């Protein structure tokens, strides 16, 4: 197994704690860290700092497991801290539950030589030498971990270079992509860690899925769209520092408020302000090119038929085979694509604007200390396109993560139309309702496929709980006359209804 080495000189306890925090942010389930070093070299100090960083609690009591042999901690990643100094037989390792610990979380092991050959081959070895506050550390491990550690250390250097020297880092969240977020220092800024996304295999016309669907490949898109939104009066985060090459941004923390209540139920007033933001956004001509700090231009891609088509094919590629327990017949697939191609022709007449693409509850911050539209903070828009205005309306009204009841959905749609007519007397309500039905169906088909793919390909089953909601939404919009052929297709394959 390929191994690589990194070496660190730590001047004091602060430097040790920082390295431990960087380790914690690189740690994943299944990682086994073997802590080697003589008595007094700081193994327990490092382990204690790492556990506190994982727990996000600088005051957490972390006793030495010298006599208990193992201590367990329920943190972002469950971690077990082993001290094998008093172990006299390898059989004792079975009693301590090392294998179970690695299956469910991570393990820190002091005196690992007592385990002989019982530790995983892909373990991470951290060797400490020195005494007092100063020590040297040599880390040896497999590339999958060492790459994560190098990324974490690069983020630390980025923070140091931008006025956050030796600052506290705390994991905030990850998402369905490779992006990660951390709270920095006192929490007024967030570190966005978004490495450039490598192209996947070609899937059509020699291009990968990401290019056909116009998914952002680096942080330039986020930075450009954030600046444009702020310039046009919307509450997108300020970005005080950026490394576009490495994909690291310092982003203003807009707050922790949600547009749903503590039970996950939509708060009507907050959804109303969110729909007002869309009505305002859709009255503004969309940008075609936005200047970046490095003087380059970011060109906003179009939400074209090719992008929409490859998205709706996620339903026949992932969702339908999962439902039917088998591959989709070529004729069934061709009929489905044919129906969508006809619908895409209708969309050529749809009014266009900036489509934020993920405009729903997880990405909207409620800011009660602000007024007007500033009460909604918008935080996710790096995949923005120029396309049919109805798409983002559907994202909000048919929220994939929480159920928007029918009465609230009708209220929001009516409010949106009222706002649009007030700004533009020629606003076509009937046309909007048709485009809304098409885009809501397009989005539902895409998301149903994505949620199955996240489970089957990426090992993220948590999204499956949202499938019934999306199926219900889809069944509702399929009742529109413009979708009659597609409705018949769904009926033919036996899906697309809330009881499917």
PyMOL commands that set and color helices and strands:
alter all, ss='L'
color gray80, all
select helices_A, chain A and resi 13-26+43-55+91-96+98-104+112-118+143-161+209-212+220-231+268-281+305-324+330-347+361-363+372-375+390-397+406-423+429-456+461-477+481-493
alter helices_A, ss='H'
color red, helices_A
select strands_A, chain A and resi 3-10+32-36+70-73+79-83+106-110+124-131+134-142+169-174+180-184+189-193+202-204+207-208+235-236+241-243+248-252+289-291+297-299+352-355+364-366+376-378+385-388
alter strands_A, ss='S'
color yellow, strands_A
deselect
rebuild
show_as cartoon
